[in-house]
Amino acid sequence: MRPASGTLAAVAEDAAIDVGREVDFTPDVLRHIAGTTHTREGTDIVETARRCALPSQADRRATSKRLTTDR
């Protein structure tokens, strides 16, 4: 494994994250660690991801058009 460097190394150290020896410590690994931790703590990660998405007005309009409505 290449050692974590720069900002990620600081994040891992500050959060006391054991980066292990089997994979490179990358933003993707950090995302997986966060997702696993939230899941184990009972956090609704779907809701968390939805809040982080920041859809534009165009995204919202497109989604609204796909909704089924009774007429």
N, C-alpha and C positions, 0 to 999 in steps of 0.2 A: 504494500500500500504506500502510495505517496503521502507524505504528511500533509495535514491541512495547513493552509498558509493564509496569511493576510487576515482579512475580515472574518472569514469562516473559522479560522483558528481562534480568533478572539471570541467569537460567538460560542464556540464549543467550550472553550475554557471558562468563560463567564457563566455558562449554563451547566457546567460540570457534566458535559456530554462525553461519554467514552466513545471515541470515534472508531474504535475497533481496529482490526488489522486485515479484514477480509475484503473491504471495498474502499475506493477513494472517497474521501469526505467531500461531497459536492452539495450544491443547493438542493438537488433532487433527494439525496440522502437526508438532509435536514428536513425537507418536506415530509418524507416518510416517517421520520422520528416524531415530528409534530403530530401528524395524523394518527399514528399509533398511540401516542401519549393521550391525545384527546379522546380517542375511542375507548381506551382503558379507563379513563376518568368519567365516561358516560356523556361526553359532550356530543351534541348533534353536529357531526362534521359536515353534513349536507347543508344545514342552515348556515354554518360558519362559512362554507365555500360560497353560498349564495350571496351572503353579505359582502364578501370580498370581490365579487365579480364586477361591480360598478358598470352595469349596462347603460348604454347611451339612450337617448330618446328614440332614436331609430330602432335600436334593439327592442325597446319596449313596444313600439308600434308594431313591429314585425311579430312579436310574440302575441300581442293582442289579436292580430289578424288570424292567428292559428287556433285561437280558442273556439271551442264548439259552443254555439249559442242556440237557444230555442227561440223560434220566431213564430 
